[in-house]
Amino acid sequence: MSDTSKKPYQDTELAKYVERRVLELKSKKTQAEIASEAGYRNANMVSMVKSGASKLALDRVPSMARALECDPAYLMRLALEQAVGRTAAAAVIEIFGEPVTENELGWIKAIRRAILQ
């Protein structure tokens, strides 16, 4: 059995991103704490996602984003691409629009307040 068959998602941007965020947060929290904050009973799930052995379920994105202290819209884009492939993810975004990050939403609200004054 080849290594890619054991880790079918290892080359996805999501796996690389989760691995990087876990490393960046290492001084603040353990991987087990991240898993717990994301709602996983099994602390190994974060290891499995970052190694590409398992994909991140779309319904787990909000809690994982909080645990990883990252933008949920960005993580959703990566998870969507991992779940359905780059082409299908691009089609979903084309139909429903580009997700707005928390920072972008803040800018939009500031612009609206400035216009209304």
Backbone as numpy.savetxt, mean C-alpha at the origin, in Angstrom:
# Nx Ny Nz CAx CAy CAz Cx Cy Cz
10.53 -26.59 -8.07 9.68 -25.41 -8.07 10.57 -24.17 -8.07
10.29 -23.23 -8.97 11.11 -22.04 -9.06 10.79 -21.06 -7.95
11.73 -20.14 -7.70 11.57 -19.15 -6.63 10.37 -18.25 -6.89
10.10 -17.91 -8.17 8.97 -17.03 -8.48 7.64 -17.71 -8.22
7.60 -19.05 -8.29 6.35 -19.73 -8.00 6.06 -19.70 -6.50
7.09 -19.62 -5.68 6.91 -19.50 -4.24 6.60 -18.06 -3.84
7.09 -17.12 -4.62 6.91 -15.70 -4.33 6.43 -14.99 -5.59
5.17 -15.21 -5.96 4.67 -14.68 -7.23 4.57 -13.16 -7.29
4.64 -12.49 -6.16 4.49 -11.02 -6.15 5.79 -10.32 -5.78
6.90 -11.04 -5.80 8.17 -10.47 -5.33 8.65 -9.29 -6.18
8.30 -9.23 -7.44 8.77 -8.14 -8.29 7.78 -6.99 -8.39
6.73 -7.01 -7.59 5.74 -5.92 -7.66 6.24 -4.71 -6.89
5.77 -3.55 -7.32 6.13 -2.30 -6.65 5.64 -2.30 -5.21
4.50 -2.94 -4.96 3.97 -2.98 -3.60 4.91 -3.73 -2.67
5.40 -4.89 -3.08 6.31 -5.66 -2.24 7.56 -4.84 -1.92
8.10 -4.18 -2.93 9.30 -3.35 -2.73 9.00 -2.18 -1.80
7.83 -1.57 -1.96 7.47 -0.42 -1.14 7.28 -0.84 0.33
6.57 -1.94 0.56 6.34 -2.41 1.94 7.67 -2.74 2.59
8.55 -3.39 1.86 9.87 -3.71 2.40 10.62 -2.44 2.81
10.56 -1.41 1.96 11.23 -0.15 2.26 10.62 0.54 3.48
9.27 0.57 3.55 8.61 1.24 4.68 8.90 0.53 6.00
8.91 -0.80 6.00 9.22 -1.55 7.22 10.63 -1.20 7.69
11.55 -1.11 6.75 12.93 -0.75 7.09 12.99 0.68 7.63
12.28 1.60 7.00 12.27 3.00 7.45 11.66 3.17 8.84
10.71 2.32 9.18 10.03 2.41 10.47 10.71 1.58 11.56
11.79 0.91 11.22 12.44 -0.03 12.14 12.79 0.60 13.49
13.16 1.86 13.50 13.53 2.51 14.77 12.30 2.87 15.61
11.11 2.86 14.99 9.88 3.24 15.69 9.04 2.06 16.13
9.00 1.01 15.31 8.16 -0.14 15.62 8.67 -1.39 14.94
8.32 -2.51 15.55 8.74 -3.79 15.00 7.79 -4.22 13.89
8.23 -5.19 13.14 7.38 -5.75 12.09 6.14 -6.40 12.69
6.28 -7.00 13.87 5.13 -7.60 14.56 4.13 -6.51 14.95
4.61 -5.36 15.36 3.72 -4.24 15.71 2.99 -3.73 14.47
3.71 -3.66 13.36 3.09 -3.24 12.10 1.98 -4.21 11.73
2.27 -5.50 11.83 1.27 -6.53 11.50 0.05 -6.39 12.41
0.27 -6.20 13.68 -0.83 -6.05 14.63 -1.66 -4.81 14.31
-1.00 -3.69 14.03 -1.70 -2.45 13.69 -2.51 -2.60 12.40
-2.02 -3.44 11.50 -2.72 -3.67 10.23 -3.86 -4.68 10.39
-3.97 -5.27 11.58 -5.05 -6.20 11.84 -4.76 -7.65 11.53
-3.50 -7.97 11.33 -3.12 -9.35 11.07 -2.91 -10.10 12.38
-3.46 -11.26 12.51 -3.22 -12.12 13.68 -1.84 -12.74 13.60
-1.43 -13.05 12.37 -0.14 -13.67 12.13 0.88 -12.60 11.76
1.87 -12.40 12.62 2.89 -11.37 12.38 3.68 -11.64 11.11
3.70 -12.89 10.65 4.44 -13.23 9.44 3.80 -12.68 8.17
2.56 -12.23 8.25 1.90 -11.72 7.04 2.64 -10.53 6.44
3.19 -9.65 7.26 3.96 -8.52 6.73 5.19 -9.04 6.01
5.84 -10.03 6.57 7.01 -10.66 5.90 6.60 -11.24 4.56
5.44 -11.89 4.54 4.98 -12.52 3.31 4.64 -11.48 2.24
4.05 -10.35 2.65 3.72 -9.29 1.69 5.00 -8.64 1.18
5.93 -8.32 2.07 7.14 -7.62 1.63 8.07 -8.52 0.80
8.01 -9.82 1.03 8.84 -10.73 0.23 8.19 -11.11 -1.09
6.88 -10.84 -1.21 6.17 -11.19 -2.42 5.55 -12.57 -2.39
5.59 -13.22 -1.24 4.96 -14.54 -1.13 3.45 -14.43 -1.09
2.95 -13.29 -0.64 1.51 -13.06 -0.56 1.21 -11.64 -1.04
0.04 -11.46 -1.60 -0.34 -10.10 -2.01 -1.11 -9.43 -0.88
-1.19 -8.13 -0.95 -1.93 -7.34 0.04 -3.38 -7.29 -0.41
-4.27 -7.80 0.43 -5.70 -7.75 0.11 -6.17 -6.30 0.06
-7.01 -5.98 -0.91 -7.46 -4.60 -1.08 -8.19 -4.08 0.15
-8.93 -4.94 0.83 -9.65 -4.47 2.01 -8.73 -4.24 3.20
-7.48 -4.65 3.09 -6.50 -4.45 4.16 -5.69 -3.17 3.94
-5.86 -2.51 2.80 -5.05 -1.34 2.47 -5.19 -0.21 3.49
-6.40 0.19 3.91 -6.47 1.30 4.87 -5.72 1.04 6.17
-5.89 -0.14 6.75 -5.20 -0.43 8.02 -3.70 -0.60 7.81
-3.29 -1.18 6.68 -1.86 -1.32 6.40 -1.22 0.05 6.17
-1.94 0.94 5.50 -1.41 2.29 5.29 -1.20 3.00 6.63
-2.15 2.86 7.54 -1.97 3.46 8.87 -0.77 2.84 9.58
-0.65 1.52 9.52 0.46 0.83 10.18 1.81 1.21 9.58
1.84 1.40 8.27 3.09 1.77 7.59 3.32 3.28 7.57
2.33 4.03 8.11 2.41 5.49 8.14 2.67 6.04 6.75
1.83 5.59 5.81 1.98 6.04 4.43 0.63 6.48 3.88
0.66 7.06 2.72 -0.55 7.56 2.08 -1.40 6.39 1.59
-2.66 6.31 2.04 -3.50 5.19 1.64 -3.83 5.16 0.14
-3.94 6.32 -0.49 -4.23 6.34 -1.93 -3.06 5.75 -2.72
-1.85 6.07 -2.31 -0.68 5.52 -2.99 -0.60 4.01 -2.79
-0.82 3.57 -1.54 -0.78 2.13 -1.27 -1.88 1.40 -2.03
-3.05 2.02 -2.16 -4.15 1.41 -2.92 -3.77 1.25 -4.39
-3.14 2.25 -4.97 -2.70 2.12 -6.37 -1.76 0.94 -6.53
-0.81 0.79 -5.60 0.13 -0.32 -5.68 -0.57 -1.66 -5.48
-1.51 -1.71 -4.52 -2.23 -2.95 -4.25 -3.15 -3.33 -5.41
-3.76 -2.34 -6.01 -4.63 -2.60 -7.16 -3.82 -3.16 -8.32
-2.67 -2.58 -8.56 -1.79 -3.08 -9.62 -1.35 -4.51 -9.32
-1.04 -4.78 -8.06 -0.63 -6.12 -7.67 -1.78 -7.11 -7.81
-2.99 -6.68 -7.49 -4.15 -7.57 -7.49 -4.63 -7.93 -8.89
-4.68 -6.94 -9.78 -5.28 -7.19 -11.09 -4.33 -6.97 -12.27
-3.12 -6.54 -11.99 -2.17 -6.29 -13.07 -2.16 -4.83 -13.48
-1.07 -4.44 -14.09 -0.86 -3.04 -14.45 -1.90 -2.53 -15.44
-2.23 -3.32 -16.45 -3.17 -2.88 -17.48 -4.57 -2.70 -16.92
-5.04 -3.68 -16.15 -6.37 -3.59 -15.55 -6.43 -2.45 -14.53
-5.36 -2.27 -13.75 -5.32 -1.18 -12.77 -5.40 0.17 -13.48
-4.71 0.30 -14.60 -4.77 1.54 -15.38 -6.18 1.79 -15.89
-6.88 0.73 -16.30 -8.26 0.87 -16.77 -9.18 1.32 -15.64
-9.00 0.75 -14.45 -9.82 1.15 -13.30 -9.60 2.63 -12.98
-8.35 3.05 -12.98 -8.03 4.45 -12.70 -8.57 5.36 -13.79
-8.52 4.91 -15.05 -9.08 5.71 -16.15 -10.58 5.90 -15.97
-11.27 4.87 -15.53 -12.72 4.94 -15.37 -13.11 5.73 -14.12
-12.48 5.45 -13.00 -12.87 6.06 -11.73 -12.06 7.28 -11.35
-10.98 7.53 -12.06 -10.15 8.69 -11.76 -8.98 8.34 -10.86
-8.00 9.20 -10.91 -6.79 9.04 -10.11 -7.10 9.28 -8.64
-6.72 8.36 -7.76 -6.95 8.59 -6.33 -6.18 9.83 -5.87
-6.78 10.58 -5.00 -6.17 11.81 -4.49 -5.49 11.47 -3.16
-4.23 11.87 -3.03 -3.52 11.62 -1.79 -3.99 12.59 -0.72
-3.65 12.31 0.53 -4.01 13.19 1.63 -3.41 14.58 1.45
-2.17 14.64 0.99 -1.52 15.94 0.74 -2.24 16.71 -0.36
-2.59 16.01 -1.43 -3.30 16.68 -2.53 -4.66 17.18 -2.07
-5.34 16.40 -1.25 -6.63 16.82 -0.73 -6.47 18.07 0.13
-5.42 18.13 0.90 -5.14 19.34 1.70 -4.94 20.56 0.82
-4.23 20.38 -0.28 -4.02 21.49 -1.21 -5.34 21.95 -1.81
-6.16 21.00 -2.22 -7.46 21.33 -2.81 -8.31 22.12 -1.83
-8.35 21.68 -0.58 -9.14 22.38 0.44 -8.60 23.79 0.68
-7.27 23.94 0.70 -6.66 25.27 0.89 -7.00 26.19 -0.27
-6.95 25.67 -1.48 -7.28 26.48 -2.66 -8.74 26.90 -2.60
-9.62 25.99 -2.25 -11.04 26.31 -2.15 -11.31 27.37 -1.10
-10.64 27.26 0.04 -10.80 28.28 1.11 -10.32 29.63 0.61
-9.19 29.64 -0.10 -8.63 30.90 -0.61 -9.57 31.54 -1.63
-10.19 30.73 -2.46 -11.11 31.24 -3.49 -12.36 31.82 -2.85
-12.84 31.20 -1.79 -14.09 31.61 -1.15 -13.90 32.86 -0.27
-12.67 33.23 0.02 -12.46 34.41 0.88 -12.57 35.69 0.12
